[in-house]
Amino acid sequence: MALSTILRKSVAFLMQGDALALYRDAIALQGHALTLYWDAIALQKDALILYWDAMALQGHASTLYWDAMALQSIAFL
């Protein structure tokens, strides 16, 4: 077997190994991407809950404000 043939086969074998390593890395990256995706979904859910809690607190603050205004008007009677 000629030296050039051996070199070509060696390079092809090494490239197959590199391709396999790249494939495994791609699979691992997909796993990380999925984890990040689900973390983002959970954070969006938490943000939405916090938003609704803030809206409820605004409603309570508004009610307290108007109650205080009513008490002030009664106090001056």
N, CA, C and O atoms as a GROMACS GRO file, in nm:
protein
  308
    1MET      N    1   0.086  -0.116   0.000
    1MET     CA    2   0.000   0.000   0.000
    1MET      C    3   0.091   0.123   0.000
    1MET      O    4   0.189   0.129   0.074
    2ALA      N    5   0.056   0.218  -0.082
    2ALA     CA    6   0.139   0.338  -0.096
    2ALA      C    7   0.121   0.428   0.026
    2ALA      O    8   0.017   0.426   0.092
    3LEU      N    9   0.223   0.507   0.052
    3LEU     CA   10   0.222   0.598   0.165
    3LEU      C   11   0.108   0.700   0.152
    3LEU      O   12   0.044   0.734   0.252
    4SER      N   13   0.083   0.748   0.032
    4SER     CA   14  -0.025   0.846   0.012
    4SER      C   15  -0.161   0.784   0.044
    4SER      O   16  -0.248   0.853   0.098
    5THR      N   17  -0.181   0.658   0.012
    5THR     CA   18  -0.306   0.589   0.043
    5THR      C   19  -0.324   0.576   0.193
    5THR      O   20  -0.432   0.598   0.246
    6ILE      N   21  -0.217   0.539   0.261
    6ILE     CA   22  -0.221   0.525   0.406
    6ILE      C   23  -0.252   0.661   0.471
    6ILE      O   24  -0.332   0.668   0.565
    7LEU      N   25  -0.191   0.767   0.420
    7LEU     CA   26  -0.215   0.901   0.474
    7LEU      C   27  -0.360   0.943   0.451
    7LEU      O   28  -0.425   0.998   0.540
    8ARG      N   29  -0.409   0.916   0.329
    8ARG     CA   30  -0.548   0.951   0.300
    8ARG      C   31  -0.644   0.876   0.392
    8ARG      O   32  -0.739   0.934   0.444
    9LYS      N   33  -0.619   0.746   0.412
    9LYS     CA   34  -0.705   0.667   0.499
    9LYS      C   35  -0.694   0.716   0.644
    9LYS      O   36  -0.794   0.719   0.716
   10SER      N   37  -0.575   0.753   0.686
   10SER     CA   38  -0.556   0.804   0.822
   10SER      C   39  -0.630   0.936   0.841
   10SER      O   40  -0.696   0.956   0.943
   11VAL      N   41  -0.619   1.024   0.742
   11VAL     CA   42  -0.689   1.152   0.751
   11VAL      C   43  -0.840   1.129   0.751
   11VAL      O   44  -0.912   1.192   0.828
   12ALA      N   45  -0.888   1.040   0.666
   12ALA     CA   46  -1.031   1.010   0.661
   12ALA      C   47  -1.078   0.953   0.794
   12ALA      O   48  -1.186   0.988   0.843
   13PHE      N   49  -0.997   0.864   0.853
   13PHE     CA   50  -1.033   0.807   0.983
   13PHE      C   51  -1.038   0.916   1.091
   13PHE      O   52  -1.130   0.919   1.173
   14LEU      N   53  -0.939   1.004   1.090
   14LEU     CA   54  -0.936   1.113   1.188
   14LEU      C   55  -1.055   1.207   1.168
   14LEU      O   56  -1.114   1.254   1.265
   15MET      N   57  -1.089   1.232   1.042
   15MET     CA   58  -1.203   1.320   1.015
   15MET      C   59  -1.332   1.255   1.062
   15MET      O   60  -1.422   1.325   1.110
   16GLN      N   61  -1.343   1.122   1.049
   16GLN     CA   62  -1.462   1.054   1.099
   16GLN      C   63  -1.470   1.067   1.250
   16GLN      O   64  -1.578   1.087   1.306
   17GLY      N   65  -1.357   1.056   1.316
   17GLY     CA   66  -1.352   1.073   1.461
   17GLY      C   67  -1.392   1.215   1.499
   17GLY      O   68  -1.467   1.235   1.594
   18ASP      N   69  -1.343   1.313   1.424
   18ASP     CA   70  -1.381   1.452   1.450
   18ASP      C   71  -1.530   1.473   1.426
   18ASP      O   72  -1.596   1.544   1.502
   19ALA      N   73  -1.582   1.411   1.321
   19ALA     CA   74  -1.725   1.424   1.291
   19ALA      C   75  -1.807   1.363   1.404
   19ALA      O   76  -1.910   1.418   1.443
   20LEU      N   77  -1.762   1.250   1.457
   20LEU     CA   78  -1.834   1.186   1.566
   20LEU      C   79  -1.828   1.274   1.692
   20LEU      O   80  -1.928   1.289   1.762
   21ALA      N   81  -1.712   1.332   1.719
   21ALA     CA   82  -1.700   1.423   1.834
   21ALA      C   83  -1.790   1.545   1.815
   21ALA      O   84  -1.855   1.590   1.909
   22LEU      N   85  -1.793   1.599   1.694
   22LEU     CA   86  -1.880   1.713   1.666
   22LEU      C   87  -2.027   1.676   1.682
   22LEU      O   88  -2.107   1.754   1.733
   23TYR      N   89  -2.062   1.557   1.639
   23TYR     CA   90  -2.200   1.510   1.653
   23TYR      C   91  -2.237   1.499   1.801
   23TYR      O   92  -2.345   1.543   1.842
   24ARG      N   93  -2.148   1.440   1.880
   24ARG     CA   94  -2.173   1.428   2.025
   24ARG      C   95  -2.184   1.566   2.090
   24ARG      O   96  -2.270   1.588   2.175
   25ASP      N   97  -2.096   1.658   2.048
   25ASP     CA   98  -2.103   1.795   2.102
   25ASP      C   99  -2.236   1.861   2.064
   25ASP      O  100  -2.296   1.932   2.145
   26ALA      N  101  -2.281   1.838   1.941
   26ALA     CA  102  -2.408   1.896   1.896
   26ALA      C  103  -2.524   1.840   1.977
   26ALA      O  104  -2.615   1.914   2.015
   27ILE      N  105  -2.522   1.711   2.006
   27ILE     CA  106  -2.627   1.649   2.088
   27ILE      C  107  -2.626   1.710   2.228
   27ILE      O  108  -2.731   1.742   2.283
   28ALA      N  109  -2.506   1.727   2.285
   28ALA     CA  110  -2.495   1.787   2.418
   28ALA      C  111  -2.547   1.931   2.417
   28ALA      O  112  -2.617   1.973   2.509
   29LEU      N  113  -2.513   2.006   2.312
   29LEU     CA  114  -2.561   2.144   2.302
   29LEU      C  115  -2.713   2.150   2.289
   29LEU      O  116  -2.777   2.239   2.345
   30GLN      N  117  -2.769   2.055   2.216
   30GLN     CA  118  -2.915   2.050   2.205
   30GLN      C  119  -2.978   2.027   2.343
   30GLN      O  120  -3.080   2.087   2.375
   31GLY      N  121  -2.915   1.940   2.422
   31GLY     CA  122  -2.965   1.916   2.557
   31GLY      C  123  -2.959   2.043   2.641
   31GLY      O  124  -3.054   2.073   2.714
   32HIS      N  125  -2.848   2.116   2.631
   32HIS     CA  126  -2.836   2.242   2.706
   32HIS      C  127  -2.938   2.345   2.656
   32HIS      O  128  -2.997   2.417   2.736
   33ALA      N  129  -2.957   2.350   2.526
   33ALA     CA  130  -3.053   2.445   2.469
   33ALA      C  131  -3.194   2.414   2.519
   33ALA      O  132  -3.271   2.506   2.551
   34LEU      N  133  -3.229   2.287   2.526
   34LEU     CA  134  -3.362   2.250   2.577
   34LEU      C  135  -3.378   2.289   2.723
   34LEU      O  136  -3.483   2.339   2.764
   35THR      N  137  -3.272   2.266   2.801
   35THR     CA  138  -3.277   2.305   2.942
   35THR      C  139  -3.298   2.456   2.955
   35THR      O  140  -3.380   2.500   3.034
   36LEU      N  141  -3.223   2.533   2.877
   36LEU     CA  142  -3.239   2.679   2.880
   36LEU      C  143  -3.379   2.721   2.836
   36LEU      O  144  -3.437   2.813   2.892
   37TYR      N  145  -3.432   2.653   2.736
   37TYR     CA  146  -3.566   2.682   2.687
   37TYR      C  147  -3.669   2.663   2.799
   37TYR      O  148  -3.753   2.749   2.822
   38TRP      N  149  -3.661   2.548   2.868
   38TRP     CA  150  -3.758   2.521   2.975
   38TRP      C  151  -3.738   2.616   3.093
   38TRP      O  152  -3.834   2.654   3.158
   39ASP      N  153  -3.613   2.654   3.120
   39ASP     CA  154  -3.587   2.754   3.224
   39ASP      C  155  -3.651   2.887   3.187
   39ASP      O  156  -3.708   2.955   3.272
   40ALA      N  157  -3.642   2.924   3.060
   40ALA     CA  158  -3.702   3.050   3.013
   40ALA      C  159  -3.853   3.045   3.026
   40ALA      O  160  -3.916   3.144   3.064
   41ILE      N  161  -3.913   2.932   2.995
   41ILE     CA  162  -4.059   2.916   3.009
   41ILE      C  163  -4.097   2.933   3.157
   41ILE      O  164  -4.195   3.001   3.188
   42ALA      N  165  -4.021   2.871   3.246
   42ALA     CA  166  -4.050   2.882   3.389
   42ALA      C  167  -4.036   3.027   3.436
   42ALA      O  168  -4.118   3.075   3.514
   43LEU      N  169  -3.933   3.096   3.387
   43LEU     CA  170  -3.915   3.237   3.424
   43LEU      C  171  -4.029   3.324   3.372
   43LEU      O  172  -4.074   3.416   3.441
   44GLN      N  173  -4.075   3.295   3.252
   44GLN     CA  174  -4.189   3.370   3.197
   44GLN      C  175  -4.312   3.348   3.284
   44GLN      O  176  -4.387   3.442   3.311
   45LYS      N  177  -4.333   3.226   3.327
   45LYS     CA  178  -4.447   3.195   3.414
   45LYS      C  179  -4.434   3.273   3.544
   45LYS      O  180  -4.530   3.335   3.590
   46ASP      N  181  -4.314   3.270   3.605
   46ASP     CA  182  -4.291   3.343   3.730
   46ASP      C  183  -4.313   3.493   3.710
   46ASP      O  184  -4.371   3.560   3.796
   47ALA      N  185  -4.266   3.546   3.598
   47ALA     CA  186  -4.283   3.689   3.570
   47ALA      C  187  -4.430   3.724   3.556
   47ALA      O  188  -4.474   3.829   3.602
   48LEU      N  189  -4.505   3.637   3.492
   48LEU     CA  190  -4.649   3.661   3.476
   48LEU      C  191  -4.719   3.660   3.612
   48LEU      O  192  -4.807   3.743   3.637
   49ILE      N  193  -4.681   3.567   3.698
   49ILE     CA  194  -4.739   3.561   3.832
   49ILE      C  195  -4.705   3.689   3.909
   49ILE      O  196  -4.791   3.747   3.975
   50LEU      N  197  -4.579   3.732   3.900
   50LEU     CA  198  -4.539   3.856   3.967
   50LEU      C  199  -4.616   3.976   3.912
   50LEU      O  200  -4.655   4.065   3.987
   51TYR      N  201  -4.637   3.978   3.782
   51TYR     CA  202  -4.714   4.086   3.720
   51TYR      C  203  -4.855   4.091   3.778
   51TYR      O  204  -4.903   4.198   3.816
   52TRP      N  205  -4.922   3.976   3.783
   52TRP     CA  206  -5.059   3.974   3.835
   52TRP      C  207  -5.062   4.010   3.982
   52TRP      O  208  -5.155   4.076   4.028
   53ASP      N  209  -4.960   3.966   4.058
   53ASP     CA  210  -4.952   4.005   4.199
   53ASP      C  211  -4.936   4.157   4.212
   53ASP      O  212  -4.999   4.218   4.298
   54ALA      N  213  -4.854   4.216   4.127
   54ALA     CA  214  -4.835   4.362   4.130
   54ALA      C  215  -4.964   4.433   4.094
   54ALA      O  216  -4.997   4.535   4.155
   55MET      N  217  -5.036   4.382   3.998
   55MET     CA  218  -5.164   4.442   3.961
   55MET      C  219  -5.263   4.435   4.077
   55MET      O  220  -5.336   4.531   4.103
   56ALA      N  221  -5.264   4.323   4.147
   56ALA     CA  222  -5.353   4.309   4.263
   56ALA      C  223  -5.313   4.407   4.373
   56ALA      O  224  -5.399   4.468   4.436
   57LEU      N  225  -5.183   4.423   4.395
   57LEU     CA  226  -5.136   4.518   4.496
   57LEU      C  227  -5.174   4.661   4.458
   57LEU      O  228  -5.209   4.741   4.545
   58GLN      N  229  -5.166   4.692   4.330
   58GLN     CA  230  -5.210   4.825   4.286
   58GLN      C  231  -5.358   4.846   4.317
   58GLN      O  232  -5.397   4.954   4.361
   59GLY      N  233  -5.437   4.744   4.295
   59GLY     CA  234  -5.580   4.753   4.325
   59GLY      C  235  -5.603   4.776   4.473
   59GLY      O  236  -5.686   4.858   4.512
   60HIS      N  237  -5.530   4.702   4.556
   60HIS     CA  238  -5.544   4.719   4.702
   60HIS      C  239  -5.497   4.858   4.745
   60HIS      O  240  -5.560   4.921   4.831
   61ALA      N  241  -5.388   4.906   4.687
   61ALA     CA  242  -5.337   5.039   4.720
   61ALA      C  243  -5.440   5.146   4.682
   61ALA      O  244  -5.461   5.242   4.756
   62SER      N  245  -5.502   5.129   4.567
   62SER     CA  246  -5.604   5.224   4.524
   62SER      C  247  -5.723   5.223   4.620
   62SER      O  248  -5.775   5.329   4.657
   63THR      N  249  -5.766   5.105   4.660
   63THR     CA  250  -5.875   5.094   4.758
   63THR      C  251  -5.839   5.162   4.889
   63THR      O  252  -5.920   5.236   4.946
   64LEU      N  253  -5.716   5.137   4.938
   64LEU     CA  254  -5.672   5.201   5.062
   64LEU      C  255  -5.667   5.352   5.048
   64LEU      O  256  -5.703   5.425   5.140
   65TYR      N  257  -5.623   5.400   4.933
   65TYR     CA  258  -5.618   5.544   4.908
   65TYR      C  259  -5.757   5.605   4.920
   65TYR      O  260  -5.777   5.705   4.990
   66TRP      N  261  -5.854   5.544   4.852
   66TRP     CA  262  -5.989   5.598   4.854
   66TRP      C  263  -6.053   5.585   4.992
   66TRP      O  264  -6.131   5.671   5.032
   67ASP      N  265  -6.021   5.478   5.063
   67ASP     CA  266  -6.070   5.465   5.201
   67ASP      C  267  -6.012   5.576   5.289
   67ASP      O  268  -6.083   5.633   5.372
   68ALA      N  269  -5.884   5.606   5.271
   68ALA     CA  270  -5.821   5.714   5.348
   68ALA      C  271  -5.885   5.848   5.314
   68ALA      O  272  -5.907   5.930   5.403
   69MET      N  273  -5.914   5.870   5.187
   69MET     CA  274  -5.981   5.994   5.148
   69MET      C  275  -6.119   6.004   5.213
   69MET      O  276  -6.158   6.112   5.258
   70ALA      N  277  -6.192   5.893   5.218
   70ALA     CA  278  -6.324   5.892   5.280
   70ALA      C  279  -6.313   5.921   5.429
   70ALA      O  280  -6.394   5.996   5.485
   71LEU      N  281  -6.213   5.862   5.495
   71LEU     CA  282  -6.193   5.886   5.638
   71LEU      C  283  -6.158   6.033   5.664
   71LEU      O  284  -6.202   6.091   5.763
   72GLN      N  285  -6.079   6.093   5.575
   72GLN     CA  286  -6.044   6.234   5.591
   72GLN      C  287  -6.170   6.321   5.583
   72GLN      O  288  -6.188   6.414   5.660
   73SER      N  289  -6.255   6.288   5.488
   73SER     CA  290  -6.376   6.370   5.472
   73SER      C  291  -6.468   6.354   5.593
   73SER      O  292  -6.535   6.449   5.633
   74ILE      N  293  -6.472   6.235   5.651
   74ILE     CA  294  -6.552   6.212   5.771
   74ILE      C  295  -6.491   6.287   5.889
   74ILE      O  296  -6.563   6.343   5.972
   75ALA      N  297  -6.358   6.288   5.898
   75ALA     CA  298  -6.289   6.352   6.010
   75ALA      C  299  -6.314   6.501   6.014
   75ALA      O  300  -6.314   6.560   6.122
   76PHE      N  301  -6.336   6.562   5.901
   76PHE     CA  302  -6.357   6.708   5.897
   76PHE      C  303  -6.504   6.746   5.913
   76PHE      O  304  -6.539   6.865   5.910
   77LEU      N  305  -6.589   6.649   5.930
   77LEU     CA  306  -6.733   6.681   5.949
   77LEU      C  307  -6.765   6.723   6.088
   77LEU      O  308  -6.881   6.752   6.118
   0.00000   0.00000   0.00000
